[in-house]
Amino acid sequence: EAQEAIRAQAQAEEEAAKRRQEEEAQEAIRRRQVQERERMEQQQERKHRQEQDEALETSRKAQAERPRDLEQVLALALQPCPERPRRPRVKGMPLVARASKRSKEEEIQKAFAEACAG
């Protein structure tokens, strides 16, 4: 009985040791995952900061290229626009004679005659 108790205790200690090893392995995996997540967040933060810096630099360059002097702005605003060619206005009778669908043949002939005479 004493030997059985010793074996049972030894077996319980082995199982406890295995559980501790598994728990330590799981904890190590969790730590690595946390570290990887933190590293990814840092990379994203760096990328975001870099994009913001680039946008700020682009904005500064655009402002530097704008005319700063009020006279330059006024000169640009007061330049005349180029003239566009315009179509001549239509004069005289319309090119198409119209009649109602209830019109009689005589009225239609009269409308076309007036259009052709014009």
C-alpha positions as CSV (number, residue, x, y, z in Angstrom):
1,E,0.0,0.0,0.0
2,A,2.8,2.4,0.7
3,Q,4.3,1.7,-2.7
4,E,1.0,2.3,-4.4
5,A,0.6,5.6,-2.5
6,I,4.1,6.5,-3.6
7,R,3.4,5.6,-7.2
8,A,0.1,7.6,-7.1
9,Q,1.9,10.6,-5.6
10,A,4.6,10.3,-8.3
11,Q,2.1,10.0,-11.0
12,A,0.2,13.0,-9.7
13,E,3.4,15.0,-9.5
14,E,4.2,14.0,-13.2
15,E,0.7,15.1,-14.3
16,A,1.1,18.4,-12.4
17,A,4.5,18.9,-14.0
18,K,3.0,18.2,-17.5
19,R,0.1,20.7,-16.8
20,R,2.6,23.4,-15.7
21,Q,4.7,22.8,-18.9
22,E,1.5,23.1,-21.0
23,E,0.4,26.2,-19.2
24,E,3.9,27.7,-19.6
25,A,3.8,26.9,-23.3
26,Q,0.4,28.5,-23.7
27,E,1.6,31.5,-21.8
28,A,4.6,31.8,-24.1
29,I,2.3,31.6,-27.1
30,R,0.1,34.3,-25.7
31,R,3.1,36.5,-25.0
32,R,4.3,36.1,-28.6
33,Q,0.9,37.0,-29.9
34,V,0.7,40.1,-27.8
35,Q,4.2,41.1,-28.9
36,E,3.3,40.5,-32.5
37,R,0.1,42.5,-32.1
38,E,2.0,45.4,-30.5
39,R,4.6,45.3,-33.2
40,M,1.9,45.5,-35.9
41,E,0.2,48.4,-34.1
42,Q,3.5,50.3,-33.9
43,Q,4.1,49.7,-37.7
44,Q,0.6,51.0,-38.5
45,E,1.2,54.0,-36.2
46,R,4.5,54.8,-37.9
47,K,2.9,54.4,-41.3
48,H,0.0,56.7,-40.3
49,R,2.4,59.3,-38.9
50,Q,4.5,59.1,-42.2
51,E,1.3,59.6,-44.3
52,Q,0.3,62.6,-42.1
53,D,3.8,64.1,-42.5
54,E,3.7,63.6,-46.3
55,A,0.2,65.3,-46.5
56,L,1.5,68.2,-44.4
57,E,4.5,68.6,-46.6
58,T,2.4,68.5,-49.7
59,S,0.1,71.2,-48.2
60,R,3.1,73.4,-47.4
61,K,4.4,73.0,-50.9
62,A,1.0,73.9,-52.4
63,Q,0.8,77.0,-50.2
64,A,4.3,78.1,-51.1
65,E,3.4,77.9,-54.8
66,R,0.3,80.1,-54.4
67,P,0.7,83.8,-55.2
68,R,1.3,85.6,-51.9
69,D,1.1,89.1,-53.1
70,L,-2.4,90.7,-53.3
71,E,-1.4,92.4,-56.6
72,Q,-0.6,89.1,-58.2
73,V,-4.0,87.7,-57.1
74,L,-5.8,90.8,-58.5
75,A,-3.8,90.7,-61.7
76,L,-4.9,87.1,-62.3
77,A,-8.6,87.9,-61.4
78,L,-8.7,90.9,-63.7
79,Q,-7.4,89.2,-66.8
80,P,-10.0,89.3,-69.5
81,C,-11.5,85.9,-70.5
82,P,-10.9,84.9,-74.1
83,E,-13.9,85.6,-76.4
84,R,-15.8,82.5,-77.6
85,P,-17.3,82.6,-81.1
86,R,-21.1,82.8,-81.0
87,R,-23.6,81.3,-83.4
88,P,-25.7,83.9,-85.3
89,R,-29.2,84.3,-84.1
90,V,-32.0,82.8,-86.2
91,K,-34.0,85.3,-88.2
92,G,-37.2,85.0,-90.2
93,M,-39.7,82.1,-90.3
94,P,-39.2,78.8,-88.6
95,L,-37.7,76.1,-90.8
96,V,-40.5,73.6,-89.9
97,A,-44.2,74.2,-90.5
98,R,-46.4,72.6,-87.9
99,A,-50.0,71.7,-87.9
100,S,-52.3,70.0,-85.4
101,K,-53.2,66.3,-86.1
102,R,-56.8,67.4,-86.3
103,S,-56.0,69.9,-89.0
104,K,-57.7,69.5,-92.3
105,E,-55.8,69.1,-95.6
106,E,-56.4,72.8,-96.6
107,E,-55.0,74.1,-93.3
108,I,-51.9,72.0,-93.7
109,Q,-51.3,73.2,-97.2
110,K,-51.8,76.7,-96.1
111,A,-49.2,76.3,-93.2
112,F,-46.6,74.9,-95.6
113,A,-47.3,77.5,-98.2
114,E,-46.7,80.3,-95.6
115,A,-43.5,78.6,-94.5
116,C,-42.2,78.3,-98.0
117,A,-43.2,81.8,-98.9
118,G,-41.3,83.2,-95.8
